[in-house]
């Protein structure tokens, strides 16, 4: 049988050939997230390319009472403070790191990797991915994976910068072993909002299965984080990594009552 690298190269070649034959990126519409600022709770928008059909998730299920907290644009010195806040609250998060920042903040990347939280890829240079030719998209993804691997991190998730993706981006991400994920709740901390406004935006939008977007590069988000976690705790939510979130969504797919309350063995 051919070696795995050969198979992956063949898969990448097929994806790039498909992209080259398709319409130019400029002629294609931006994704819902890129144009609206959030993703609906639907696979094609929130988890594009995934086998899990979010339309089958019972959001009334107790399994669904989780929130995926995602922190973008690190590694950043503020990430160490975020880790301490998460530890105090017994919460988890997924940190989507930019490959080009890993060498500068390798100690922070190592701390994230060792923290029990999760680290995903946020590309190498934070571009609008669909503005790049397919080969450049591939290199951007590959370089980010290599940079993270240098810190012992092998990500399973990809967060497209600006929420900008298309089928070619998600296919290339999958060829690099990455599942693309967007967000349902935008804190809008990137707009320079103050702490109170960030808290209000996020807490008003918490719901079963929510995926929250925040940025560790924004001091106001650090100040807002404890209040957001406290509000979620009062509402009965657990803050989890993307992988834990995905498993919770799978468990919440039309779970038969008998599985929740099995009959005692006879």
Beta strands, then each sheet from edge to edge (+ up, - down):
strand 1: 66-74
strand 2: 94-97
strand 3: 118-121
strand 4: 157-158
strand 5: 179-180
strand 6: 185-186
strand 7: 211-215
strand 8: 238-240
sheet 1: 3+ 2+ 1+ 7+ 6+
sheet 2: 3+ 2+ 1+ 8+
sheet 3: 4+ 5+
end
